[in-house]
Structures are given as structure tokens and as C-alpha cells.
Amino acid sequence: MSEVIKTKVLVVGGGPGGYVAAIRCGQLGLDTVLVEGDQLGGTCLIRGCIPSKAMIHAASEFSSMVETARKPQFGISLTSPPELDLAGTVAWKDSIVNRLNTGVGALLKRAKVKVIEGWGRFSDAKTCQVETSDGTVTIQSEHVILATGSAPVELPFLPMGGKVISSAEALSLAELPRKLVVVGAGYIGLELGIAYAKLGSDVTVVESTDRILPLYDKQLVEPVRQWLEKHGVKLHLNACAKGERDDGLAVELDDGSEVVLPADNILVTVGRKPLTEGWGMENMVLEMDGRFVKVDEQCATSTKNVWAIGDLVGEPMLAHKASAQGEVVAEIIAGKKRRFDPVAIPAVCFTEPEIVSVGVDAGAPNTTTGVFPMAASGRALSMNAGDSGGFVRVVAHSGTHRILGVQAVGAHISELTAAFTTAIEMGATVGDIESIIQAHPTMGEMFQEASLKVLGHAIHA
């Protein structure tokens, strides 16, 4: 006979949306059960955001040492090139993942959340059977928070397996691919493609549209394109992957001709899809919005007391959006008046150089912009980051000068994301930013200078 658990809140999925929702429920005194079929932390922590940034950092360190061995930098020289032990790099990356995974478990325990490891499947909207190593556990709950996340999109003519890999496998390769072909020039493909180029792989990127990073404007993307060109990463735009061949990937080029690109591995990064299958969603009578579960401003689904968050409910498919929604739902269940209605959700692309975009883009009606180049930043120059073509761009309402958006590209620019987003969320004007004394020398000065540009009197540019 299976075990039966009755609880106030059942959270399905232990990723950044689910575990945050569960912790907040626990903090608010709600009896909460979290079901996770893999590892706590979800895609972001286990095989996405965190491990990819670790690999990107390691690749940058290695690349810098290779360059220093080739040509002395900053008065520093190396007598021989560095040697890469990819297995050691992966082991270091895994140690970070394991540390954070353990930390999430400890936080859930402290919040008195009961964690059940196993795959859950709903028989109706409030009843879930979980297959665990000890047998089936049936959970009956008053409220359900769906946080099942997403999975990589597979191409039917390029199935995963063998040399064809997703981003998850790309983060755990046993050997460095001599030749890597990346299908898809979005942020995942370029982040990993650039990392492997820095590690020494010969990288080629195949993209079906006419530009890389099509979700960002051309001015933001240009420094990344220049880096790819300078470092020998080959681009095939307006090109279509046709399928795997014995020696690589068949590609139809923009002129109609077909070539085979040699590849030890083919990394497919053509997007992600919400994970809507395999856990009984069809038994929950949920209204859909295309491929996503439809929710309102409180993240409520069409079924009473069933809530959905994160990648399951639509774009942007970002970990921090899922976490924010998880907190909102937990507080609503606890009786607080909340809704998910952010002014702006930041997006960061950890390419070389990094890209940040928050809020309204340049060129929107009734807006004016101010741009400050990294080449004029003392801090950027002192970190050898001033010659990448990077900049900070502030987009403000042309009448009120309220900041509506900020975009930036450059080394380490992601660390300014909090300042950009806070200014937009709090309704700051460029005059507010002008009046703040920024520490010198720091990257934050560029935000102030770009704001001064809007007013027509930047000091250093």
C-alpha cells in the first residue's frame, strides 16, 4: 500500500522557481512538500546557468594564459603555454554545483519543507503520485505550484546522441573537441561556443537567420561579432543544418550549396521548450497559451488553487523570473496581496564581451538615449577592457527623463545589472542618477556618464 501525504502546498519541480516558492511557503508557516525527480536546483544550477558560468570563467583564465605565453602582457610573461586538463575543469565545475545543491537542500530543511525525490504524475489537479526508490507516495494538497521548467528543443533531423549534444552534455565532455560545430547563434550557443574557442577548439557556428544573437539589437551585438571574427570563430548565417554525416554536419549555405562541416561534436542550441509532458498535466484541465500554461498576474492557472511559474508559463525563460514568481505565489497562498507585475526583467548574455539588456530598447517612441563608451572609462582601461567596443546606453523618456531602459556591452558589465534594473523599477530619472556620487574608479561611473549624455553634458565623453 502506498504512503499518503496530505499537505497545504505541493511544489512540483526543485529549480529556481520551485525551491524558492517552497522556501518562502515554509517561511510563512505553510505545510509544504517539494517533489523533484532529479537534483535540487533544476536546470539552472545543475546543467545551465551556474555550471556554464564556471566553464566560461575557466576558459577565460586559460585563454589569458595562452595569450600571455604567446606575447607578454602587463609586464608578465610565461615561459611555456598552459596545459588543459578538461576533466579537471569539469570536476571543479561539478564541485561548485554540488556545493550549491547541498546548500539548497539545507535551506529547504531549515524552512521545514519536506522534500520527496522521485518523478511525480498527477491523476487530478490536487493529487500526485510520486515514484520514489522506496515505492509510490501519493500526495494530496490544497494548493499546487507547478514549476516543471523546460528542456532543450531537439531537431527531428538531428537527434541527440553520439556526437550530437545539448548544452547539458557540452558542460561535461570528457575530452576537448578538436572541432565543434554549434547549431544556433543565440545566447546559449554563443556562450558555450566562445568558451570552447577559448579552450582551444576550432569552433563553427551555424545560424538560420541573418545575424547572431537576434534578440539583441545590432549595436549591442557588434562587439561580440568582432570578437568572433578576431578569434577565428567561423559563422555561417542564413544557413540551415540538414543532418549528421559520418565526418560532421551537413549544412545548406545561403547560396543554396551544401557543405559538410567537420565536427567531433555538434552542439544543438536552438531554444528551449516548456516541460509539459510526462507529469500528468492532461489530467489537470489547464488552459494553455500556445505551448505555455496560461496564468494571470498572480500566476494562477484556470484551475482553482493551481499555480504555475517559470519557464512553464512563457517568456522570458529566465531563472530570476521564476524565482520572483515563486515568492509571489507563496505569499498569495499565505493571504498576502501580491501580483507579478515587474516593470523590467533583466537579461544577460555571458558572451565575450558580456551583454545586458533591461527595459525599453533604443529607438522606442518618445525616448532619447545617452551612450558612454568603455574606452573612456578609467576602470575599464585598468582592466584591459576598454578596447572591445563596449558601451553603456541609457534610454529615457524624452519629456520626463525617466529611465525606461538600459543596455550595455563589455567586459564584466553583467555586474551592473542590479543598478540598471533598480533604477528602472524605482522610476528614477537621469537627473536622479546624475546626483548620485559614484565611487572612482568603478564601472558604475559609466551608468552616470550615460545618464549625463541624455542631459547633454557628459563629463568624460
Secondary structure, 3 states (H helix, E strand, C coil): CCEEEEEEEEEECCCCCHHHHHHHHHHCCCCEEEEECCCCCHHHHHHCHHHHHHHHHHHHHHHHHHHHHHCCECCECCCCCCCCCHHHHHHHHHHHHHHHHHHHHHHHHHCCCEEEECEEEEEECCEEEEEECCEEEEEEEEEEEECCCEEECCECCECCECCEECHHHHCCCCCCCCEEEEECCCHHHHHHHHHHHHHCCEEEEECCCCCCCCCCCHHHHHHHHHHHHHCCCEEECCCEEEEEECCEEEEECCCCCEEEEECCEEEECCCEEECCCCCCHHHCCCCEECCEECCCCCCECCCCCEEECHHHHCCCCCHHHHHHHHHHHHHHHCCCCCCCCCCCCCEEECCCCEEEEEECCCCCCCEEEEEEEHHHCHHHHHCCCCCCCCEEEEEEECCCCEEEEEEEEECCHHHHHHHHHHHHHCCCEHHHHHCCCCCCCCCHHHHHHHHHHHHCCCCCC
